[in-house]
C-alpha cells in the first residue's frame, strides 16, 4: 500500500464537476497526498478562470484526509476568498471530519455545513498522471505552507515538516541539475 519515499497511496479518490461557474469537489474514502496532485494542478488553472461563482467541497463520503489534502483545500478556500471574494462551502456529515476541518482553521475560509442531500451529484474522478517525486514534494510542501498561514497552532505544528521538506526539495533539485 505504500510507495517509495514513505508516501502512502490512497484508497480513496477525489471527484470533480463544474456547473455554470460553481466547482464541486467530492472527496471519497481515505484520501492522502498522492491523490491530490491533480486537485492541486486544477486549482492552479483557476487563476485563468474569471467565471468562478462558487465552490463546494463535499466531505460527506470522506473517511480520512491527511494534512496535505487539508492544506490543498485551505489553498482552494484562500484563493477563492482573496481572488474572487467567494466564500466556499464545505459539506460534512461526519463529526470527526468537521472537527478536523475546524481545528485546522478551514472554517476561516469555508462555510462548513452539515449536509445530508442527494448523493448522486455527477462528479468524475480526477485522474492522476505521471506523478514525479519532485511534483509530490512541491504539492505536499505548498499544502502545509498554506495550513501554516491559517493559524499559529498550525504554524508551530507543521514548521519542522516544512523545513524538512524544503531540505529534501533542495536536494532533489540539486540532483536533477547534475543529471
N, C-alpha and C positions, 0 to 999 in steps of 0.2 A: 504493500500500500504506500510506502514512502518512496520518494525519488532520491537521486543523489543530492548532496548538499543539505540533507536533513529537511527539505521542504516537503510537506505531506500532500499527497494527492487528495482531491476532494471526492466525496461520494455523492455530492450534490451538484447542482448546476444553477446558472443564472439565465433567466429568460428575459426577453426584451420586446416591447412593442411600442409603436408610436402612432398616435391618432390625433390629427389636427393640432399638432404642436404640444400635445401632452405626452410625456415619455413615461413608460411604465416598466419598472424593473422588478421582476419576481425572483426571489431567492428561495430555492427549493432544496430541502435536505441539509446536509452538512457541507458548508462551503468554506473553503480555505483559500489562501493566497493564490494557489495555482489556477483557480477557476476565475480569477477576477482580472486577468491581464486584458482580456477582450473588453471588459467593462471599462477599464482604465483608458484603453485606446478609444473607445466610444465617447467617453467624457471629453477627451482631448479634441475630438471632432466637433463638440458642442460649441467651441469658440467661433466656428464659422457660421453657426446656425443662429439666425436672428428671429426665427419664428417660434421660439420656445415660449409656451404659455404656462406650462406646469410640469411637475414630475411627481410620480408616485413610486415609492419603494414598498413592495409588498413582502412582508416577513411572515405572512400567515401560514406558510408551509415550511418555514425555516426551523431546523432543529439545532444548528450550530453555525456560528460565523466567527472567524478569527479576527484579530486586531487589524490585519491588513485589509480585510473586507470592510470592517468598520471605518478605517481610515479613508478608503476609496468612497464610501458612502458619505463621509464627512466632507470630502473634496467636492462631491456632487452637490451637497446641500449648500456649502460655502459658495461655490461657483454660481449657483442659481440665485442665491441671495445677493451676492456682490455684483454680479454682471447683469442679471436680469431683474433684480428686485422681486424675485419669486420665492415664496415660502413653500418648499417641497413638503410632501405629505408622506409619512411613514405609517403603514398599516401593520398592526401586530395583534395577534390573538393569544400570543404566548407571553405570560407574565415575565418569564426569565429573559426573553428577547427584549421586552420593553424596558426592564430593569437595566439590562446590559447597555442598551442604546442610551438611556438616560444617564447612566453612570459615566459614560464616555463623553457626555456633553452634546450628543446628537440632537437633543431637544432644543438646543440653541439655533439649529439650522433647519430642523424639521418640525412639523406639527405631527406629533405621534398619536395616532388614533387606534383605539381598539375596534377591530372590524371583523364582522362575520358576514361576508357578502357572497356574491356569485364567484365560485372558484373557477369558472370556465372563461376567464379572460384569455383572449387569444394571443399569448406571447410565444415567441420562438426562441429556442436555446441559442445563446451566444456561443459561437464555435471558437475553440482555442486553436490557434495556428502557430506553427513553428516558434515555440517559446524558447528563448535562449536564457542562459543563466543571467546574463547582463540585463535583459529585459525584466526578468523576475526580480532581480535585485533592485532595479530602479523603481519598479512598482511598489515593492514592499517598503522601500525607503521613503518614497513620497507619501504613501498611505500613513505611515507612522509620524512623519513630519506634520501632516495635516491634523492628526489626532492631538499632537502636542500643542498645536495652535489653539485648540478649543478650551483647554483649562490647565491650571498649574499642576493638578494631580497627574494628568496625562503626560505633561512635560517631564515631570520627575520620573514617572513610571517608564517612559519609552526612551529617555535620553541615552542610557547606556546602550540599548539596542541600536538606536540610530547611529551612534558613534562607531559601533562595531560594524554595522552595515556599510557606513561610509568608508571605513578602512578596507573592507572587502571589495567595495566598488572601485576604490583607487587601485587596488592590486589587480583586479580583473581588467581594468582599463589599461594599466601598465603592461600586463601580459599580452593583451590584444595589439598594442602598439609595437611590441617586439617581434611579432609574427611576420 
